[in-house]
Amino acid sequence: MDPGLDRFRTLLAFDIARLLRTDFNITVPLVFHDSEYEDKDRELIDELAAEWNVQISFLDICQALLKVDRNTLVLAHGGPGLPIRSIIVDITREEGGPAGFFCEDIPVIKTIKEEAKASRCWGFDHPTKRMAEMAEDYEMDDVCRIDKWKATMYLKRHAIKDPPREGLAGRVLALFT
């Protein structure tokens, strides 16, 4: 994975948390999962959190996944042995998916044959038919794309057009790498 994308996702998460706090008076904690964070990286993230007044935690994969629900904006990219996009789609299915997803582009896949072809092209965390149906099933739109990294931000339509009355309280930003 491009280290620029990893840094971008981290700064994006902090920017979103800061924007929600300063413009909407909503505190959103950040949950980080990355088995490869070095101590110096954690220290820098801790310093940034203190400077920007953002609550953070570093959790193992199981604990981090348990934090994901319908109010979570997930910033995730798959890696070897961890098909994170498929896992998130599955664990949030009963709740109608996460609030949003910033991840590798998810192509349209209508058939099992197309899914099999995608698995050969992508290797790990390949897109699945169920993942591709997420946009329709969870009423998500792709709101921005970064072509260089083949990454897209998907957000639920109702959250974009008609934010919930209760605001964004209880929201969590979760980063998986």
Secondary structure as GFF3:
##gff-version 3
##sequence-region A 1 177
A	DSSP	alpha_helix	3	24	.	.	.	ID=ss1
A	DSSP	beta_strand	30	33	.	.	.	ID=ss2
A	DSSP	alpha_helix	39	52	.	.	.	ID=ss3
A	DSSP	beta_strand	56	58	.	.	.	ID=ss4
A	DSSP	alpha_helix	61	67	.	.	.	ID=ss5
A	DSSP	beta_strand	72	76	.	.	.	ID=ss6
A	DSSP	alpha_helix	84	91	.	.	.	ID=ss7
A	DSSP	three_ten_helix	93	95	.	.	.	ID=ss8
A	DSSP	beta_strand	100	104	.	.	.	ID=ss9
A	DSSP	alpha_helix	112	122	.	.	.	ID=ss10
A	DSSP	alpha_helix	129	137	.	.	.	ID=ss11
A	DSSP	beta_strand	140	146	.	.	.	ID=ss12
A	DSSP	three_ten_helix	147	149	.	.	.	ID=ss13
A	DSSP	beta_strand	151	156	.	.	.	ID=ss14
A	DSSP	alpha_helix	157	161	.	.	.	ID=ss15
A	DSSP	beta_strand	172	176	.	.	.	ID=ss16
###
